[in-house]
Amino acid sequence: MKRRCSILIAVSFVLGSMLSGCFAGGSGTPAGTGAAQEPGKTGTAGTTASGEPQVLRMNLEEPATLDPTFAEDTVSGAVIRAVFDGLTRLDKDGQPIYSIASDMKVSEDKTVYTFTLRDAKWSNGDPVTAHDFEFAWKHALDPKTGSQAAYQFYSIKNAQAFAAGRAKRDDVGVRALDDKTLQVTLEHPTPYFPTLAAFLMPINKKVAEANEHWAKDPKTLVGNGPFKLERWEHKNKLVLVKNDTYWDHEAVKLDRIEFSMISDANTELALFQNGDLDWAGGPISSLPVDAVKPLKEEGKLKTKPKATSYYIRFNAERVPFTNANVRKAFAYAINRQEIADNIGQAGQTPLMGITPITASLKPEGFFADNQPEEARRLLAEGMKELGITKLPEISYLYNTSDRNKAIAEALQATWKQVLGVDVKLVNKETKVYLDDQEQGKFEITRSSWTADYNDPVNFLEKFIEKYSSSNITRWHNPTYTELIHKSYAETDEAKRRQLLLEAETLLMDEMPLTGIFSDVNAWVQNDKVKGVQIDPLSKIDFKWAYKE
């Protein structure tokens, strides 16, 4: 494999550190992995060793969107990663490698990145240009667009100001110098930006401007990734086929990926066991809670730690969760170890903060797990402070999955037993659930966050503004915001981490949210399936996948 090295920055998963290194060259093969497939195992491109077509069969929940402008959830992100391609792409170790970019230069002060784009085409034959990247990123940030994922771009100069209506579009630090050159200016040195760039997708400017609903129909959805959308039968089936216009199409061995949309985890596992699916479980679906332990004992379960926090959020604008002591009461009542052992069952770790173990600032946690007596004391104190003797109706909002349901029922039982509180469970499909969260239609809701880059700030920065798409708790503390902003500008790593530790300490003291566990991926797969990449951030990539 040929490699070209420049003065580049490879992002290390040792938090905040920087390693000098090189990206993979034009082959698209991940750095350090050798050939994408082992010789003699895949037969000719598009067939297995036995001569059968290369078809991968999986299951997922209905994607909320296939427009990169709006995608926030794991399922949408997985399909988008197959249909689109960013400046970089992550290898199996989560390290950025060149993709649409063929070169990258970084200024001495580490705030200006200049990317050179390779010759690449959209699935409709249009050339992929730097103007497509500039348009897509500014479109996502435009207040008129209303993207909930705009925060992903906030490391770019004036991006947050533009999203908040305090700056103009032309002030945003992304500019196409010509068709093949994209210049990105950051607010401050951001060592993980090459990793983040893997998720900041372009969109075809001409197509998007002609039809605002372009991403909803296979006939109009235009991508630039390894695959293209062939069919999307909502709540039934989604089919991707190999994109022959993709710049690195020779590395793509799969002809098709056929996704079923089965919401019942038991049915999904049964289909896998009957040979009708090649994969069941994470990271884009889940296994039945009762099946995890037996599969583990049989040696069939595959697990991998991921930079994901499973947590719950309180609506700080709805009584009684306007009160910090009430929020802490509900948090302290939870027995996280019991949930991890009896529901997770795959090695999840109780989370006594918000940053997962892969990015933890305080591994021992910010408070003790399972404190029923303290929880009852805090609830009584909080209700007294609110001047109420009876709690209003409280609901817990969650989205469909076997595990989410089991956790919701465990929390409901705990809050009844420990606090004497009846909590109504409300289950909705992901798109409606996300809409309800955005509109504040909940008292308590489940959430999970998988890092875009493995650094604690990626979890903590979600809560710096009261009214933002990423902070549905509506909680705000100016001191907290100031600490996060100071961390952005701090170049000394020890001091930066101290600022972030102070911020998370404050967050846990006021408790607008509380962790449940630091998560892992758990799944089963057909032994003939090879090359599916699940990186440390839990992102799944099918580009290099194949079947023997």
N, C-alpha and C positions, 0 to 999 in steps of 0.2 A: 504493500500500500504506500503510495506516494504521499508525502506530507510537505506542506509549506508552512514555515514559521515566520511570524512577524512579531512586532512588539505588541503582544496580545496579553489579555488577562484571562486566565482560566479561573473560574470561581471555585474555591475550596469549600467543602462543607464543614471545615473547622470554622466556626462562626466568625464572619467578618474578616477572615484572613484572606490574603491574596497570593496566588501562586503564578509565577511566570510560566508560560507553556505555549502549546500550539494547538490549533484546531485541526480537524481532519481536512484533507484536501477535497478535490472535486469528486471523489468516488462516493461521498456521502456515508461511508462506513464509519461507525463510531470510533473515536480515538482510542487506541489501546485494546480494541477487541479483535483485531485481525479481520479476516474476511467475514462478511455478514452471515454467510452460510457455509457449512462444511462441504467440501467437494464430494460429489458422489451421493449426496443425501437427497437432493431436491429434484434430480432428473433435469429435464429441460425447463426453462422458465415457463410457468403456468401449469405445470403438472407435478404430481408427486412422483416418488421413485417407482410406483406401480403404474404410472401413466394416467392417473386420475386428475381431473381439474383441481386446482388449488382453491378450496373453498373453506373458510373458517366460519363456524356457526356458534354464535354467542347469544346472550340475552341481555337486555337493558331496559331500563324504564324509559318512558317517552321523554326525549330530550325537550328541555324547556325552549330551546332556540338553537338554530345552526348559524346564526349571525354572530361572528366574533365580537361585534360591538356590544352585545348584551349578555354574553355567556358568563355565568358565575358558577354553575353547578358542575359536578364531576362528570356526569353523563354527557351533557352538552359539550364539555371540554374535550372529552375523549373522541367524540365524532368529529368535532372541529379540527382536532389535531391530525386526523386522518385525511380530511378534505382540504386543509390549508397547510401552509408552510411558512414559518417565520424566517427572520434573518438568521437565526440559529435554531438548532434542534438539540435536545438533550440525549446523551448516550445512556447506556444501561446504568452507569454510575451517577447519573444526574449532572454530568459535566457538559457544558455547551460546546457544540461543534458547528462548523460552518454549514449553512443550508442555502437559503436564497442569497445570503451574503457570501462572497468568495474571498473577501479580505476585510480587515477592520484595523483602523489606526486610532490610537488614543492619545489625547493631548497630554502634555507634561503634568498639568494640574488635575488630570483624570476626570475632567468634566465634559470634554467634547469627544464624541465618538463619530468617526467617519467611516461609513460602510460602503464598500463597493459591491454592487449586485452582479450576480452571474447572469448569463442568458437563460431566462426561464419564461414559461408561458402559462397563461391561465387555461382552464379546461376548454374554453371557447376559442383558443388560439391566439388571444391577445397577448402581447408581451407584458410581463410583470415589471413594473417600473417603480422607481423611488417615489414617484408622485402618488402611486397607489398606497404606499405606506403612510406618506404624509396625510393624505386624505382620510384614511381609515382612522389613524390615531387622533386627529383633530375632530373628526366626526364623533368619535366615542366621547370626547371631552366636551363637546358643544352642549351647553345647558339645554338647548332646544331638543337635543336628541334624547336626553333623560336616561342615559345609560347607567345602570347600577354597578357596572364594572369599570367606571371611569377612574376609580382610585388606583388601578393598576399602572396608570401612566404618571402618577404624581411625582415620581422622581425626576421627570422631565421639567425643565425650566418653564415656569409660568403655567404649567399644566393645571395645577389645582386652582390657581387664580382665575384661569379662563373658565374652568368648570363651575366656579362660584360666581361668575359674572363680573370679576374684578379686573380682567385683562381681555385683550382682543385676541382673536384667532391668530393673527400674525405674530403675536408676542410669544406664542408657544415654541419651545426650543426644538422643533423638528422641521427640517427643510430639505426638499429635494433640490440639490444643486444642479442636477441634470437627470436624465432618465436612469442612469446607472449609479448615481451617488446620493446617499442619504446622510445628512449630518444631524446628529442629535446632541443637544446641549442640555446638561443636567443641572439641577439646582445645587448639587453638592456632589463630591466624589461618591460613587455608588458601586462598590466592587462587585456586586452581584448583578449588575445590569446586563451583561452578556447572557446570564441565565434567564432573567426576566424577559429579554428580547425574544426568547423562544415562544412566549405566549402572547406577544403583541403582534397579532396577525395583520396582514394587509387585506384590503377588499378591493375588488375591481371598481375603480372610480366611475368609469363609464356606465357599467351595469347598475351600480347602486344609485347613481343620479337619475337614471332612466326609470327605475322601478323600486320604490321603497320597500316592497314586499319580496324582493328578489330571493331572499334566503328561505322562503317558505315552500318552494316548489322545486322538484328535481329538474323541471324544464328550464327554470330561470336561475337556479343556484350555480354560481360559477366559482370554483375554487382553484388553488394552485398547488394542492398537496398530492400525496401518493395515490389517493383514491378520489373518486367522484361519486356523487349521490345519484343512484339509479331509481330507487323507489323509496317512498316514505308514506306508508299506509298508517296513519295515526292510530296509536294504541294497538297496532297489530304487527307491523313489520317495517324494518328499515334495511335497505340493501345498498352497499357500496361496491363499486367495481374499480378495477385498476385504471388509473388515469395515464393513458399513453402519452399525454403531452407533458407529464411531469419531468422536470429536468434530470432527475435521477431514477427514471423509470426502470432501468436495468437492475437496480437493487431491490425492486419490489417483486416478490414472487407470488403473492396471493392474487388470484383472479377476482375473487369476490369475498366479501364479508357479509354474512346474512345475520341480522340481528332480529331475534324475536322480541316481543314486548309483553312478557308474562310477569304480572305483579306478584304472583304467589311463589315464594321461595321453594316450597315443597315440590310444586309442579316443575319448576326449573331444574331442581336436582334430579327429579325422576326422569326428565328428558335426557339429562346428561348420562345418567346410569343406564338408560335404554339405548344410548348411542346416537340420540337425535341432536345433541349439542356437544360441542368440543370443549366447553368451559362452563363452569358454574361458580358464582360468587364474585368476590372483589376483583378489581376495584370499582367496577361499574354496575355491580349487582351485589346480592348478598346471599349467604347460605341460611337455611333454616337454623334457628338457634339450637334446636334439639339435635341437629345433625353434626354440629361442629365437633363435639367430644368424640362420638363414635368414629368419625372420619379421621380424627387425629390419632386415635388408638389403632386404627387400621393402617396408619402410615400413608394415607392418601391425601391428607390435608397439606396444602402449601401455605406458608405464612411469611410475611415480610413486614417489619416495622415501617411505619410511614410518618411523615411530618404532619400529622393530623390530630387536631384536638376535637373531641366530641364533647359538647358543652350545652348548657341551657342559658337562655337570656330572659331577663325580666323586663317588662315594659315599665320604665321608670316614670312614665306619665300617667299610669293607671293605678289608682288606689287598690290595694295597700302597698304596691311595690314602688310608690313614690318615697317610701321610707327605707333607709339603709338597713335598719335592724330587722325589719320584716324580710328583706331580701336575704340577709345573712341567716336568718332563722331557717328559711327554706333550703338554703345551701348547706348549712351545718347538719340538718336532719338526714341528709342523704348518706347511705352506706355504699360508697363507690367500690370498695373491694368486693363486696357481695355482687354488685352488678358486673364487674370485670370477670369474676370467677364463674358466676352462674349464667350470665347472658353472653358476655364476650367470648369467654372460654378459649381464646386463641392467643393469649399472652398480652392482653391489654393491661395498661398500668393506670391505677387510680390517679386522677389529675387534680392536684390541689392548687392549681393556678390556671393560666390560660395557655401558656406556651407548652407544647408537647415535649416529651423527654429528648427528642432529637435536637431541640433548640432551647432547652430549659435554662433559665437564669437562676433557678433555685430548686434543684432536684428534690430536696426534702419537702417542698411545698410551703405554702403560706399559712396554712392552718391544718388542724387535725381532721381526719376523716371521721364520720359517724359520731356526732356529738349530740345525742338526743336531749340531754338535760339543758345544755347551753342553748340549743335551738328553741326549746320551750320558753326559756327565760327571755331570749331575744324577741320572740314573737309577742310575748306579753308586754315587754317594754316598748316595742314598736307600735303596737295597737294603742297603748296609752299615749304615746307621742302624737299619734294621729287623732286621738280623741274618739276612738270607736270601740265598741264592745263586741261587735260581730263583723266578721269579714264578709265582703261582697262576694258574689259568685266568681270563682276563679277557674279558668280553663287552661289546658295545656295543648298547644298546637304542634302537630308533628306530621311528617309526610310518610307516605306508604312504604313500609318494608317490615319484614318479620321481626328484625332486631329492634327497629324504632318502636314498634308496637310493644314488644316485651319490656323495653326500658321504660316506656311511658306507663305501663301497668305497674312496674316495680316502684316507680316514683310516686304514682298515685297511692299505692298501698302504704308506702313509707310516710308520706305526708299525712295520711289518715291516722296511722298508728302513732306517730310521734307527736304530731301537732294537732290532731283531731280535726283536720281540714279536709273537706270533700272537694276534690279537684276533678272537673269534667274533662275528659279526653276528647280532642277534636282531631280527626284524621282526614287529611286532604291530599290529593295528588300534588306532585312537586310544583307544577306551575302555579296552581291556585295557592298553595302553601306559601310560596315565595312572594306572591302578590299580597297576601294577607300580612305577611311580615313587613313588607315595604310600607303598607298602609297603617301599620300599628294595630291590626285587628287581633290582638292576643294579650293575655296577661303573662303567660310563660310559654316559651317555645323552644324546641330543640334546634340546635345548629351544629355544624361541624365546619372546620376550616382546614384545608390542606394548603400548605405553604406554596407560594409562587417561587420562593427562594428560601433556603433553610436558615433563616435568621429570625430572632425573636421579634424584631421590629415589624415583621410582616403580619404578626398576630396583633401586636399592640397598636399599630397605627390605625386600625379599623375604628377606633373609638375616640379619635381626637376631635371630631366635630359632632355636635348634637344632632343636626339634621343632615345626615348623609346617608346614601344608600347602604353603606357598610355598617352603620351604627344604628340598627333598628331598636336598640334599647332606649334611645332618646336621652341617655345619660350624658352629662357633660361636666367636666371639671377643668377650669382654666390652668391650674397647676399641672395637671396631667398632660394637657396639650403642650404646655411650655416645655416639659421634660422631653417629650417625643421630638419636638422641634430642635431642642438643644442636641439631642442625640444625632440628628441628621448632620449637624455641622461639626460634631466632635470627631477628630481624626485619630485620637488616642483610643485604641480598642478597649483598654481596661476602663477608662473614664466613660466611654460610650456605653459599655455594659452596665456600669453603675447607674447611669441615668435611666436606662431601661429597667433596671431592677427597682429603682425608686418608683417608676411609673407603674409597674405591675403590682408593687406593694400597695400603692394607693388604690389601684383598680380593685384589688382583693379586699381592701378595707371598706370600700363603698359597695362592692359586690353587685354591679348591674348584671353580672353574668357569673356562672360558676361552672368549672370543669367537671366532667364525669370521668372520662378516661383518655389517655393517650393511646391512639388507635393502632391497629395493625391491619394489613390486608390478609384475608383468608379465602382460599379458593381451591377448586379441584380442576384438573385439566387432562385432556386426552394426551397420552404419552407421545403421540405423533406430532403434536403441536410444538413448534420450536420458534425461537426468535422473537416472541412477544416480549417487549421490554416494559418492565414496571420499575421505574426509578425510585430513589429514596423519597421523592416528593409524592409518590403514589400516582404519578401520571403514567397512563398506559399508552403505548405507541405500537401500531401494527405495521409500520413501514418495513421492518426487517423480518416480519413473521413469515413462516412457511409450515407446510405439513410434510412429513416424511412419506 
